[in-house]
Amino acid sequence: MGSEQRHTTIRVSTLTRDKIAAIAKQEGRPMTAVIDDAVAEYEHKKFWEEMHAAVERTRREDPEGWADYLAETAVFDRAASDGLEPEDWSSHLDRKEFDADNPR
């Protein structure tokens, strides 16, 4: 079977189907690719929403733990002042690697 993608059918409203079809046509891509990207974006958004909620919960419910975290991360803030000039690595990376948070 290998890496062959399997497909199925889902029921959506005709309005949603028409919107997906319009986007797919405009971008010259299959409708499945539009849906795959939409789901990936949603997962990305939910991950960061949950992460921000967890941070806020920690700040609110565990002030001592939050203070420890801030003290620990302050070490990394000082690491940037190591006296070295920033380097431009963009010519060594392909476009997808620039956004490590979005694994598309």
C-alpha positions in Angstrom: 0.0 0.0 0.0 2.9 2.4 0.7 2.1 6.1 1.1 -1.0 6.0 -1.1 -3.6 8.4 0.1 -7.0 7.0 0.8 -10.2 9.0 0.3 -13.7 9.0 1.6 -16.9 11.0 1.1 -18.2 13.6 3.6 -21.5 15.4 3.5 -21.3 19.2 3.5 -23.8 21.8 2.6 -24.0 22.8 -1.1 -22.9 26.3 0.0 -19.7 24.9 1.6 -19.1 22.7 -1.4 -19.5 25.7 -3.7 -17.1 27.8 -1.6 -14.5 25.0 -1.6 -14.9 24.5 -5.4 -14.5 28.3 -6.0 -11.3 28.4 -4.0 -9.9 25.3 -5.7 -10.7 26.7 -9.1 -9.1 30.1 -8.3 -6.0 28.4 -7.0 -5.8 25.7 -9.6 -5.8 22.9 -6.9 -8.0 20.0 -6.1 -10.8 20.5 -3.7 -9.2 17.9 -1.4 -6.1 20.1 -1.1 -8.2 23.1 -0.1 -9.9 21.0 2.6 -6.5 19.5 3.8 -5.0 23.0 4.1 -8.1 24.3 5.9 -7.9 21.5 8.5 -4.2 22.0 8.9 -4.8 25.7 9.5 -7.5 24.9 12.0 -5.3 22.5 13.9 -2.5 25.1 14.0 -4.9 27.8 15.3 -6.3 25.4 18.0 -2.8 24.4 19.1 -1.8 28.0 19.7 -5.2 28.9 21.4 -4.7 25.9 23.8 -1.1 26.9 24.4 -2.0 30.5 25.2 -4.8 29.2 27.5 -2.4 26.9 29.3 0.0 29.8 29.8 -2.7 32.0 31.2 -3.9 29.2 33.5 -0.4 28.8 34.8 0.1 32.5 35.4 -3.2 32.6 37.3 -3.1 29.4 39.2 0.6 28.9 39.9 2.3 32.3 40.3 5.3 30.8 41.9 5.7 28.3 39.0 5.3 31.2 36.6 8.0 33.2 38.3 10.3 30.2 38.1 9.6 29.8 34.4 10.3 33.5 33.8 13.6 33.3 35.7 14.6 30.2 33.7 13.8 31.8 30.3 15.6 35.0 31.2 18.8 33.1 30.7 17.9 32.7 27.0 17.1 36.4 26.7 20.7 37.2 27.7 22.1 34.7 25.2 21.2 37.0 22.3 23.8 39.5 23.6 26.7 37.2 23.0 28.5 39.9 20.8 28.0 37.9 17.6 26.5 39.6 14.6 23.2 38.0 13.3 23.7 35.8 10.3 21.4 35.5 7.3 20.7 31.9 6.6 17.7 32.4 4.3 19.7 31.4 1.2 20.3 28.0 2.8 16.7 27.2 3.7 13.8 26.5 1.5 10.6 28.5 1.9 8.8 25.9 4.0 11.6 26.0 6.7 11.0 29.7 7.4 7.7 28.9 9.2 8.5 26.1 11.6 5.2 26.6 13.3 3.2 25.9 10.2 4.2 22.5 8.9 2.6 22.8 5.5 
